[in-house]
């Protein structure tokens, strides 16, 4: 497995993010009476998939916590598929688009399931698996962790 330093590098996250964007775009065409029901629910569920993958990444210090969040992501992905049935039944999208999204979410579900099955590879107990590590920027000096930074005073 490639060494991944951030959840945004995971193909599972990238696929879920792209799918959530596609759901958002189609949901903008739904009737106003669906705003607080179908529109809101399918948007929330699709966004939750990627958010839970990110949250699982942050909890990989403990295999059980990591797997638990991925199980939640899997549930949300299945919920999206259920809402896609409603979108088709209501005629808010054509069957080709819905089938494409069903297939996409099935792939996402498979990817999440494989992550759960291989949680040991994501949650190793060695010093190199420091969950605080980040390739984005260097750690802040102690003084920059506090709001009352003496260097920022006039």
Buried (B, 14 or more C-beta within 10 A) or exposed (E): EEEEEEBEEBEBBBBBBEBBEBBBEBBEEBEEEBEEEBBEBBBBBBBBBBBBBBBBBEBBEEBEBBBBBBBBBBBBBBBBBEBBEBBBEEEBBEEEBBEBBBEBBEBBBEBBBEBBEEBEEBBEEEEEEEEEEEEEEEEEEEEEEEEEEEEEEE
